[in-house]
């Protein structure tokens, strides 16, 4: 492991003399991230890696692409230490492809190119030892304030259960193959239904959601399982009643009037709708009347 971080330190801070402020700041954040990875402070490590990525943006210079590749490799080591082989393999692959592209580009010194060849060989060895198709990504229990900026494009299942997310990560809408999203046990306060054309299961249980908006049938036409229990909801969008493929809807542990739940039950007679019976009793309407 020491060799791994020493190698990164050498290539990150040894042979490039960069003048652009954003690249300089990005390299500084990357150095901090490596320190936090070694100290197993993964929340801070991810925070600084994301900051470095944001600073570099779409910088197309040799130096900018080089540092973007180093970020990918650092993410590979970050996930490797977390025993997340799928994300580690994905990140190493991203870095390897960028290193190979840089070797063919003009702009790097001979020392830099030699180092890139060595790092490429090292990454290929790592990739041979890893397995996984990178379709199922789990970042559970990592205490992240935001998800990584780059994820596998062919990802079908994403889970970030029991993290510190305060907002729904809407960058996930860019991953059109997603079938499962699990963001339970976070601190998310609102949700807007967005384009997830293949989404089958959405778990937002045990958050702090006060408001849900959006056209569910238009944005999530294949949704079958929607878990909203234990939030702070006082209402539901009526568009949920038009989710004809919905098999299970759990809204227990909220403060939703039964009149709203009743409308959804009547519109979706084949859907299992789990709700609070005490609300039902307060409104003096027998549950059996609306549930098959």
N, C-alpha and C positions, 0 to 999 in steps of 0.2 A: 504493500500500500504506500510506503514511503517513496518508493521509486516512481509510483504513479503520480503523486503530487509534486515530486521534485521535477519530473519531466515536464509537467504542465507549467511549473514556475519558470523553468528555463525558456520554454518557447514563448511564454506570455510576456516576459519582462526582460529577456536577455538581448535579443538582436534587432529589435525594431525601434527606430527612433522616429516616433510619430509626432506631428506638430498640431494637428487638428484638435481643438478643445474637446469635442464630443468623443473622439476616439481615445484621447488621454483619460477622460473621466470614465469611459467604459472600461478601460483596462484597469483602472483603480478599483472600480466596483468588482471586477472579476477577481482581483487579488483578494479583496475582502471576502468574497464568496468562498474562495478556496480555503481561506482561514477558517471560516465558519463550518465548512464541510468537514475539515479535519477535527474540529471541536464538536462535531455532531449537532450543531445548531442549525437544523435544516430549514427552519422558518426564515432565519436571517439570510441563509445561503440563497434560498429561492428568491427572496426579496431583491437582493443585489444582482442576481443573474437577470431578473426581469428588468431592472433599471439599466443594466448594461445593454440589453437587447433594445430597449426603447431609445437609448442614446444613439445607437448605431443606425437604427431605422433601416432604410433601403440604400445605405451607402454602398456604391458599386465599385469603389476604389479597391486596389489590391489589399491595402491595409484594412479597410472596412470589412471586406469579405473574410480576410484572415481572422480578425477578431470574432466575427460571427461564428466561424468554424470552431474557434477555441471555446466559445460559449457552449456550443453543442457538445463538444467533448467533455467539458466540465459538467454539463447536465448528465452525460453518460456516467461519469464517476459518482455524481450525486445520487442517481438512482441505483447504481450498483451497490453503493454502501447501504441503501435502503432495501436491498434485496428485491428490487423491482426490475426483473430481467427484461420485461417487455419494453418499458420506457428506456432502459439503459441501452438495449439493442437499437432502438429507434434513434436515439440521440447520437450514438456512436456512428451509425450509418450516415446520418446527416453530416457529421463532422468529416467522415472519411470522403464522402462525395465532394465536399467543398475543398478539402485538402488536395484531392486529385485534380480538381479544376484549377486551383491556384498554381500547381506545379507547371501547368501548361501555359499559364498567363505570364505576361511580362510585368516586371515591377518588383519582384522579390530578389534579394541578394542570394549568392551561392550558398552562404551559410544557412539562410532561411529555407532554401529549397532542400538542402540536405537534411535539415531538421524535419521538414514536412514529410520527406520520404520515410524517415525513421518513425515519425508519429503515425503515418499511414499503415506501416507494417505492424506497429503495435496495436492499432485499432482493429486491423483484420484478424489478428490473433484473438483479441477479445471477443470479436463477433463470432468467431468459430466456436467459442466456448458457451455462447449464449443461445437460447432458443426462444421461440414465441413468435406469433404472427402479428403482434402489436394491434390486434383488433379489440382486445379487452384491456382497458387502462384503469388501474386502481391507485388512487392517491390517498386512501383512507387514513385517518388518524395522523396526518402529517402537519396539522396546525398551520395551514397556508392561508394567507390573507388574499391571495389571488392565485389562479392556476397558471401553469407555465404558458408562455406565449406561443409555443410551438408544440403541437401534438400530432400523432400519426393521422394522415389524411383519410386512411381507410378504417378508422376507428368506428366500432359498432357499439361498444359499451363503455361508458365513462362513469366512474364513481369517485366522489370526493366527500365521503361520509365522515362526520365528526372532525371538520376542519374549522377555520375561523372566518369563513366566507361571510361577508356582510351584504354582498350583492350577487345576483344571479350572473354567472359568467356568460354573457351573451355572445362572446366569440365562438361559443360552441355551435352557433347557427351555421358556421362555415363548414361543418362536418356533416355532410348530407347523408352519410350512411348510418348515423347514430340511431340505434333502436332502443337503448336503455340509458337513462340519466338518473343517477342517484346522488342527491345533494342533501340527504337527511342529516339532522343534528348539526346545523350551522346557525348563523345569525342573519339569514336573509330576511328582508323586511317587505319586499314586494316582488311580484312576478308579472311579466308581460308575455303572453303567448306569442311566440315567434315561429319562424319557418323551420319546422322539424318534420319533413315530409315522410320519414320512415319511423318516427318515434312510436314505440309500442308501450314503454313504461316510463313514467316520470314520478320520482319520489322526492317530495319536498316536505316530508313530515318532520316534526320537531324543529321548526324554525320560528321566526317571529313575524311571519307574513301577515300584514294587515289588509293588503289589497291585491287582487288578481284581476288583470285586464286582458283583453285581446279576444280574437275570434278563434276559438279552439278548433272547430271543424275545418276552417280554411288553412290553419297553420299546422295542426297535428291530426290529419284525417285518419291515421291508423292507430291512434292512441287506444289502448285496451285497459291499462292500469294507471290510475291517478291517485296518489297518496298525498293527502293534505292534512292529515290529522295532527293535532297538537300545535296549532298556530294561533294567530290572533284575528282570525277572519270573522267578520260580521255579516258578510254577504258573499255570493258567488256570481260570476258572470253567467247570464242565461244561456250563453252559447254552449256551455257544457252539456245542456240538455239536448243538443243536436249531435253529440258524439255517439253515433249509432253503433260503433264497434266497441264501445266501452263495456268492459266486463266487471270491473271493480272500481268503485269510488269510495274512498274513506275520508270523511270530513269530521270525524269525532274529535272532541277536545277543542272545539271552537265555540263561537257564540252566534251561530247562524240560525235565524228564525226557522221554525219548522215549515212555515208557509213556503219558503224558498226551497227547502229540501223536498217538500211535498210535490212541488211543480216538477222537479227533476225526476222524482220517483215515477210520477205519472207519464213523463215523456220517455223514460228509459225503463220500461217494465222488465226487461231481461238483464238489467244491470244490478249487481249486488252493491247496495248503497249502505255503508256503515256510518251511523250517526249517533248522537247522544240521545238516549231514551228520556233523560230528565227534561230536556227541552220539549220533547213530545208530550210528556205528562203535563207540563205546565200549560200547554195549549190544549190539553184534554182531547187529543186525537189518537185513537188506538193505532199502534204500529201495524197490526195485522191488516188493517184496512188498505194499506198502501204497499205492503210487501208480500210478494208471492212466496 
